[in-house]
Amino acid sequence: MSEQTKIFVACLTDAKKYKAEALFDGEALVIANVLPIEDKGLFSKWKMPLIKEIQQKVEQGYIVLVEEKTDYVSRYATQYILEDLNDDSDGGSRRSNYSDALDWYFALADTGNLIIHPDYKKYSLNGSGEGSMFDRQNDDKGRSLYKVDWKRFNGGYRAMLLCVVGAMYEPLSERFLESMFEADERAHEIANPALQFKSVIQGVTLARARELEKSRDEVP
C-alpha cells in the first residue's frame, strides 16, 4: 500500500456546520469521521479553536479544505465551494464543483473504494431510487447532471464530498485507473490532478457505454 494522504475538511456554508477527516492511499478513500462543529456563542469563540485545529493539520501534512463564503477561516487552508463553476477546457458548458465531486464519490462507491466508518454511514449518499436526495440524469455529452434536494443536503454530506475532493487532488495510482475504469494510457500520465480527474470520469462513461453495447449484442 502506498503512503496514505491525510485529509481534513470543514464545511461552514450550511446552518449545520461540520468537519471531517479521511485517509486516501491512491485507490481507497477511508472516511474516518464526520463531526458537527459547535458554533454556539460569539463568532470568535468557536472559530478560533477551529483555526488552530486547521493550522495544526496543515503543519502535520494534511490536505485541508474549507468551504466558506468569506476567507476568515479558509485563508489558513484551501478554500473550496461546491456550488462554484469550474473551467471546461473542451469549450463545453461549465459544471459545478459538486457535480464533479458527486461523479467521483459514486465512482469510488460503485467499485468498493469508498470506506466509511460505521458510525458515520448516515452521511452516505444514495445515488438513485427511493430516498435519494439527487435526481441523476445525463446531458448530451454523457455527463451526469444532479438536481440536489438542498433541504436535505446538510453540512455533514457536504463534508463527505469535500473529503472526496481532497482525494481528487492527489495523484491517482496507475493500478487504480486501470482496474476501475479501463482508462486510456494518457490518464496516468497527466500531471494536472483536475485534468486527471476528468480523464477518469470520461473513462467511466466509456466503460459503461461499452458494457451496454456488449449486453445489447448478447441479446438473442
matplotlib code that plots the C-alpha trace (Angstrom):
import matplotlib.pyplot as plt

x = [0.0, 1.3, 1.7, -1.6, -2.7, -4.4, -7.4, -9.2, -12.2, -14.6, -17.9, -19.0, -21.6, -24.5, -26.6, -25.3, -21.5, -19.3, -15.7, -14.4, -11.2, -10.2, -7.3, -6.5, -3.9, -4.3, -7.1, -9.3, -10.7, -11.5, -13.8, -12.7, -15.2, -17.8, -18.4, -20.6, -18.8, -20.1, -20.8, -22.7, -21.8, -19.7, -18.2, -14.6, -15.4, -15.9, -13.9, -10.5, -10.4, -11.2, -8.5, -6.0, -7.0, -6.7, -3.2, -2.1, -3.5, -1.6, 1.6, 1.1, 0.9, -2.9, -4.7, -7.1, -10.1, -12.6, -15.9, -16.7, -18.1, -15.6, -12.0, -11.9, -11.1, -10.3, -7.3, -5.4, -6.2, -7.5, -10.9, -13.3, -17.0, -19.1, -21.5, -18.7, -18.4, -15.2, -13.4, -14.2, -11.1, -13.2, -15.2, -18.5, -20.8, -19.2, -20.1, -20.4, -17.7, -20.3, -21.2, -17.6, -17.3, -20.5, -19.1, -16.0, -18.0, -20.2, -17.2, -15.5, -18.6, -19.6, -16.2, -15.9, -13.2, -15.1, -14.9, -17.0, -16.6, -19.8, -20.6, -20.8, -22.7, -25.7, -23.7, -23.6, -25.1, -27.8, -27.2, -30.7, -34.0, -36.3, -34.8, -32.2, -31.5, -30.4, -32.2, -29.5, -29.6, -27.2, -26.5, -25.8, -22.1, -22.9, -22.0, -24.1, -26.3, -27.5, -30.6, -29.9, -32.5, -30.8, -33.1, -31.7, -28.1, -26.7, -23.2, -22.4, -23.0, -21.0, -18.1, -18.2, -17.9, -15.1, -13.1, -13.7, -12.4, -9.3, -8.6, -9.2, -6.3, -3.8, -2.1, -4.1, -2.3, -1.9, -3.5, -6.5, -7.1, -6.7, -8.8, -11.6, -12.2, -10.2, -8.8, -6.7, -2.9, -3.0, -4.8, -2.0, 0.5, -1.5, 0.3, -2.7, -4.9, -8.0, -7.4, -6.6, -9.9, -11.7, -9.9, -11.1, -14.7, -14.5, -13.2, -16.2, -18.6, -16.7, -16.6, -20.3, -21.1, -19.1, -20.8, -24.3, -23.3, -22.0, -25.2, -27.3, -25.2, -25.6, -29.4, -30.7]
y = [0.0, 3.5, 6.2, 7.5, 11.0, 12.6, 14.9, 17.3, 19.4, 21.9, 23.0, 26.4, 27.3, 25.4, 26.2, 22.9, 23.2, 20.0, 18.9, 15.5, 13.5, 10.9, 8.8, 8.2, 5.7, 6.5, 3.9, 3.7, 6.6, 5.9, 8.4, 8.3, 10.7, 13.4, 15.6, 18.6, 21.9, 23.6, 27.1, 28.4, 31.8, 34.6, 34.4, 34.3, 31.8, 28.9, 29.9, 30.5, 26.8, 25.7, 27.9, 26.4, 22.9, 23.7, 25.2, 22.0, 19.8, 21.8, 21.6, 17.8, 17.5, 17.2, 18.3, 20.9, 22.2, 24.7, 25.6, 29.2, 32.2, 34.6, 33.9, 34.3, 30.6, 29.4, 31.7, 29.2, 26.3, 25.9, 27.4, 25.3, 26.0, 23.1, 25.4, 27.2, 26.5, 25.0, 25.6, 23.4, 23.1, 21.4, 24.5, 23.0, 24.0, 24.6, 22.2, 22.9, 21.6, 19.4, 17.7, 16.6, 15.6, 13.5, 11.8, 10.9, 9.9, 7.4, 6.1, 5.2, 3.8, 1.7, 0.0, -0.6, 2.0, 4.2, 3.0, 4.8, 4.3, 2.6, 5.5, 7.9, 5.7, 8.1, 10.6, 8.2, 9.5, 7.5, 7.7, 6.8, 5.3, 6.0, 8.0, 9.6, 13.3, 13.5, 13.4, 12.0, 12.3, 12.6, 15.5, 15.2, 14.5, 11.6, 13.6, 13.1, 16.0, 16.2, 18.0, 18.2, 18.4, 21.2, 21.0, 17.5, 18.1, 19.4, 20.2, 16.5, 15.4, 18.4, 17.5, 14.0, 15.4, 17.7, 14.6, 13.2, 16.5, 16.3, 12.8, 14.1, 16.5, 13.7, 11.7, 8.5, 5.2, 3.5, 0.3, 2.3, 3.9, 0.6, -1.6, 0.8, 2.5, 0.8, 4.3, 5.0, 5.2, 9.0, 9.2, 8.3, 10.5, 13.7, 15.8, 18.2, 16.4, 18.2, 17.1, 13.6, 13.5, 14.5, 11.6, 9.2, 10.2, 10.0, 6.5, 5.6, 6.9, 5.0, 1.7, 1.9, 2.6, -0.5, -2.7, -1.5, -2.1, -5.6, -6.5, -5.5, -7.6, -10.6, -10.4, -13.3]
z = [0.0, -0.9, 1.7, 2.9, 2.3, 5.3, 4.6, 6.9, 5.8, 7.3, 5.9, 7.2, 4.5, 5.9, 9.0, 10.4, 10.3, 10.1, 9.9, 8.7, 8.4, 5.8, 4.5, 0.8, -0.4, -4.1, -4.5, -1.5, 0.4, 4.1, 5.9, 9.5, 11.0, 10.2, 13.2, 13.9, 14.7, 17.8, 16.8, 19.8, 21.3, 19.9, 16.4, 17.7, 20.5, 18.1, 15.1, 16.8, 18.1, 14.5, 13.0, 15.5, 14.6, 10.9, 11.4, 13.3, 10.5, 7.9, 9.9, 10.1, 6.3, 5.9, 2.8, 4.3, 2.5, 3.9, 2.4, 3.4, 1.6, 3.3, 4.0, 7.8, 8.3, 4.8, 4.5, 6.6, 4.2, 0.7, 0.1, -2.0, -2.6, -4.0, -5.9, -7.8, -11.5, -12.8, -16.1, -19.1, -21.3, -24.0, -24.6, -23.4, -20.7, -17.3, -14.4, -10.7, -8.4, -6.6, -9.9, -10.3, -6.6, -6.9, -10.0, -8.1, -5.0, -6.9, -8.9, -5.7, -4.1, -7.1, -7.1, -3.4, -2.9, -0.6, 3.0, 5.7, 9.4, 10.6, 13.0, 10.0, 7.5, 7.9, 5.7, 2.8, -0.4, -2.2, -5.9, -7.2, -6.2, -3.3, -0.6, -2.8, -2.4, -6.0, -9.4, -11.5, -15.3, -18.2, -20.6, -24.3, -23.6, -21.3, -18.2, -15.1, -14.0, -10.4, -9.2, -5.4, -2.7, -0.8, 2.2, 3.0, 1.8, 5.1, 6.2, 7.0, 3.4, 2.2, 4.4, 3.0, -0.5, 0.5, 1.6, -1.8, -3.4, -1.1, -2.5, -6.1, -5.8, -5.1, -7.9, -8.6, -8.8, -12.2, -10.9, -9.7, -13.1, -15.0, -12.7, -12.0, -15.3, -18.1, -18.6, -21.6, -21.4, -21.2, -17.9, -15.5, -17.4, -16.8, -14.2, -13.5, -10.9, -12.2, -15.8, -14.4, -12.7, -15.9, -17.7, -15.0, -15.4, -19.1, -18.7, -16.5, -19.2, -21.9, -19.9, -19.1, -22.8, -23.8, -21.3, -22.5, -26.1, -25.2, -23.4, -26.4, -28.7, -26.5, -26.6, -28.9]

ax = plt.figure().add_subplot(projection="3d")
ax.plot(x, y, z, "-o")
ax.set_aspect("equal")
plt.show()
